[in-house]
Amino acid sequence: MRATGIVRRIDDLGRVVIPKEIRKTLRIREGDPLEIFTAKDGEVILKKYSPIGELNEFSQEYTETLGETLGYGIVVTDLDSIIAVSKLPKKDYKEKSISDELEQLIENREVKYAKDNKILPLHKDDPMEYAKQIIMPIVSSSGDCIGSIVLVSKESDGISETEEKILKIAANFLGKQVQ
């Protein structure tokens, strides 16, 4: 942990304000859920809650199975970062913050089919070494958009309708895993 030099007081209702600079840096918006942890030495730790991040290990195994079956790169994100990667270099993707473009697409619940020059970067330094991608938002059973699942291909030939349907099934399945 690093100190920010910012000190805040707790008000009479037990609230504390998280400074705007910190909220902006950590991409915390009004209404975002935060987890509260305590440490033995009296620290109170706030962490941005990611429902799909709770399924980290499960998401990784599911992504690997999907990638092996379809033969394409598969990426699963929450609203902030990439949490699972298959058939792509993990060091180039895993745990990287998602790009602003991808964040906006998820917020708008848009499905994106892209090829060649319309490829969307998945994170800021995305090498984008692929010719096609499908981005499908993941919506929880409560109706909240919680992330995305992305299929990428280096091949320029078309991604079939069957593969698109499989990705949609995967997004629906992951959404139903979140309580």
C-alpha positions in Angstrom: 0.0 0.0 0.0 1.1 3.5 -0.6 0.0 6.7 1.2 -1.7 9.4 -0.8 -1.3 12.2 1.7 -5.1 12.7 1.7 -6.8 12.6 5.1 -10.6 12.4 5.5 -12.8 12.5 8.6 -15.7 10.2 9.2 -19.0 12.1 9.4 -21.7 11.6 12.1 -23.4 8.9 9.9 -20.2 6.9 9.6 -19.4 8.0 6.0 -16.1 8.9 4.5 -15.6 10.6 1.1 -13.2 9.0 -1.3 -11.4 11.8 -3.1 -12.3 12.5 -6.7 -8.7 11.9 -7.9 -8.7 8.5 -6.4 -12.1 7.6 -7.7 -11.0 8.7 -11.2 -7.7 6.8 -11.1 -9.4 3.6 -9.8 -12.4 4.0 -12.2 -14.9 4.1 -9.3 -18.2 5.6 -10.2 -21.3 6.5 -8.2 -23.2 3.3 -7.4 -20.2 1.0 -7.9 -20.0 -1.7 -5.2 -17.0 -1.8 -2.9 -15.8 -4.7 -0.7 -14.7 -3.8 2.8 -11.8 -5.7 4.4 -10.1 -5.3 7.8 -6.6 -6.2 8.7 -5.2 -7.1 12.1 -3.3 -3.9 12.5 -6.4 -1.8 12.2 -6.4 -1.1 8.5 -9.7 -0.8 6.7 -9.3 -1.7 3.0 -11.8 -0.8 0.3 -11.7 -2.8 -2.9 -13.8 -2.4 -6.0 -16.1 -5.4 -6.1 -16.2 -7.5 -9.3 -18.9 -10.2 -9.4 -17.2 -11.9 -12.3 -13.9 -11.6 -10.6 -15.2 -13.8 -7.9 -15.3 -16.5 -10.6 -11.7 -16.0 -11.5 -10.5 -19.6 -11.4 -13.8 -20.9 -13.0 -13.6 -18.2 -15.7 -10.1 -19.2 -16.6 -10.9 -22.9 -16.9 -14.1 -22.1 -18.9 -12.1 -19.8 -21.2 -9.4 -22.4 -21.8 -12.0 -25.0 -22.6 -13.7 -22.7 -25.0 -10.5 -21.6 -26.6 -9.3 -25.2 -27.1 -12.7 -26.2 -28.5 -13.1 -23.3 -31.0 -9.5 -22.8 -31.8 -9.7 -19.0 -31.2 -8.3 -16.7 -28.6 -10.8 -16.0 -25.8 -10.7 -13.2 -23.3 -13.1 -12.6 -20.3 -13.2 -9.2 -18.7 -15.0 -7.6 -15.8 -15.8 -3.9 -15.9 -12.2 -2.9 -15.2 -9.7 -5.6 -16.3 -9.0 -8.8 -18.2 -9.5 -11.7 -15.8 -9.2 -14.8 -18.0 -7.2 -15.5 -21.3 -6.9 -18.5 -23.6 -4.9 -19.1 -26.7 -3.3 -15.6 -26.4 -0.1 -14.7 -24.4 -1.3 -14.2 -20.8 1.5 -11.7 -20.1 0.1 -9.4 -22.9 -3.5 -9.5 -21.6 -4.2 -11.0 -18.1 -4.9 -8.4 -15.3 -4.5 -5.5 -17.7 -7.0 -2.6 -17.4 -9.5 -2.7 -20.2 -9.5 0.0 -22.9 -11.9 3.0 -22.6 -13.4 1.8 -25.9 -14.2 -1.6 -24.5 -15.4 -0.2 -21.2 -17.9 2.1 -23.2 -19.0 -0.9 -25.3 -19.7 -2.9 -22.2 -21.6 -0.1 -20.5 -23.8 0.3 -23.6 -24.3 -3.5 -23.7 -23.3 -3.6 -27.3 -22.3 -6.7 -29.2 -19.4 -5.9 -31.6 -18.4 -7.8 -34.6 -15.2 -6.4 -36.0 -12.6 -7.3 -38.7 -9.4 -5.8 -40.1 -9.3 -2.0 -39.5 -12.3 -2.0 -37.1 -10.7 -4.0 -34.3 -11.2 -2.6 -30.9 -8.2 -2.6 -28.5 -8.9 -4.8 -25.4 -6.4 -2.8 -23.3 -4.3 0.3 -23.7 -1.2 -1.5 -25.0 -3.1 -4.2 -26.9 -0.8 -5.5 -29.7 -4.0 -6.3 -31.7 -2.3 -9.1 -33.6 -5.7 -10.4 -34.8 -7.9 -9.8 -37.8 -11.3 -10.4 -36.3 -13.1 -10.2 -33.0 -16.5 -10.6 -31.5 -17.3 -8.8 -28.2 -20.3 -10.0 -26.2 -21.4 -8.3 -23.0 -21.9 -10.5 -19.9 -25.2 -9.7 -18.1 -25.9 -11.1 -14.7 -29.3 -12.7 -13.9 -30.2 -9.5 -12.0 -29.7 -7.6 -15.2 -26.4 -5.8 -14.4 -23.8 -5.7 -17.1 -20.7 -7.3 -15.3 -18.1 -7.7 -18.1 -17.5 -9.2 -21.5 -16.3 -12.2 -23.3 -14.3 -11.7 -26.5 -13.3 -14.1 -29.3 -10.4 -13.0 -31.4 -8.9 -14.6 -34.6 -5.7 -14.1 -36.5 -7.3 -15.6 -39.6 -9.1 -13.3 -42.0 -11.7 -15.9 -42.9 -15.2 -15.5 -41.3 -16.2 -16.5 -37.9 -19.2 -18.8 -38.3 -22.7 -18.2 -37.0 -22.3 -21.3 -34.8 -19.2 -19.8 -33.1 -21.1 -16.5 -32.6 -23.9 -18.5 -30.9 -21.4 -20.4 -28.8 -20.0 -17.1 -27.6 -23.5 -15.8 -26.7 -24.2 -19.0 -24.8 -20.9 -18.6 -23.0 -21.8 -15.0 -22.0 -25.2 -16.1 -20.8 -23.7 -19.0 -18.8 -21.1 -16.8 -17.1 -23.8 -14.2 -16.3 -25.9 -16.9 -14.6 -23.0 -17.9 -12.4 -23.0 -14.6 -10.6 -25.5 -14.2 -7.7 
